[in-house]
Amino acid sequence: MPEALLRAARDLNQNRELGLDLLRIYLGIGLFVRGGVFIARPESLLELISASGDWFWPAAIAHYVAAVHIAGGILLALGAYTRLAAAVQLPVLAGAVFFTHWGEGLLSEGQSLEFAGLVCFMLVIFTVFGAGPLSIDARLRKVDEQPAKVVPAQGPFAPSGAR
């Protein structure tokens, strides 16, 4: 049994990108669910961002946040357009960190500042580094990197050495 565990640990260590892919998938699913919660209960999001007393901007931001979390979460989980999916969420999370939760301070009861900061940091990482091998992005990269097959010319207009 210990040999099998050591072998599994060695295999995992050789595939470190897998850990980042799993983290990206989890983050994407979490953001998707959060966007769904904001759609199901828009008053919770509006409550967070409506301190200004204005009605238009909080409503516009609420729609943007929900749409970005849902669409970006799906794209992150699949690893499709990963850098873009993470980058469009950065303003939302920066707003959550610096405008919504900053006043609560660190180590508050809900730890919203710490969590929003963690999610923001992970989004920066995926914006900079992109997706790992378990992603649609990686699959598309492989297709782009494959050399084109050279098919010899045939038929009456082929060069004389090709017939």
Secondary structure, 3 states (H helix, E strand, C coil): CHHHHHHHHHHHHHCCHHHHHHHHHHHHHHHHHHHHHHHHCHHHHHHHHCCCCCCHHHHHHHHHHHHHHHHHHHHHHHCCCHHHHHHCCHHHHHHHHHHHCHHHCCCCCCCHHHHHHHHHHHHHHHHHHCCCCCCHHHHHHHHHHCCCCCCCCCCCCCCHHHC
